Amino acid sequence: ITTSHATGLPQPAPSRSGNDRSRDLNPEQALGAAPWIRRAESELRACGVTVQAPQGAPGALDGLTAQQREIVILAGHGLTNGEIADRLFLSPRTVASHLYRSYPKLGIAGRRQLRDIIDQQITPGAGR
């Protein structure tokens, strides 16, 4: 809102019809909803509900550290935390911690969904 110098009354701000940058953003970004979306997805995962969007995203494993990526791949192939720990010279508790921190990054609720993520990453287009 601006003030008109002639009348001293508030005037509506001019519209940015040609330069409206919000058209370049998706609705979530335009509304500033990204943090709320992440929180809702986190709450859903905590309840055991699978959040589908990140799973289909190409390069889902790219958001993980090298250690997390290796652990996730081994767990996705069916190894137990103890077997992974022995193979990587870690404690089973460290393996569990890495997996726990990886699930939100991958958009999954638990270990049983790792195989699908690994299959999608190793063979792109699988399941489509």
Secondary structure, DSSP 8 states (H G I E B T S, - for coil): -EE-TTT--EE-----TTT-GGGGS-HHHHHT-HHHHHHHHHHHHHTT----HHHHSTTGGGGS-HHHHHHHHHHHTT--HHHHHHHHT--HHHHHHHHHHHHHHHT-SSGGGHHHHHHHHHSTTTT-
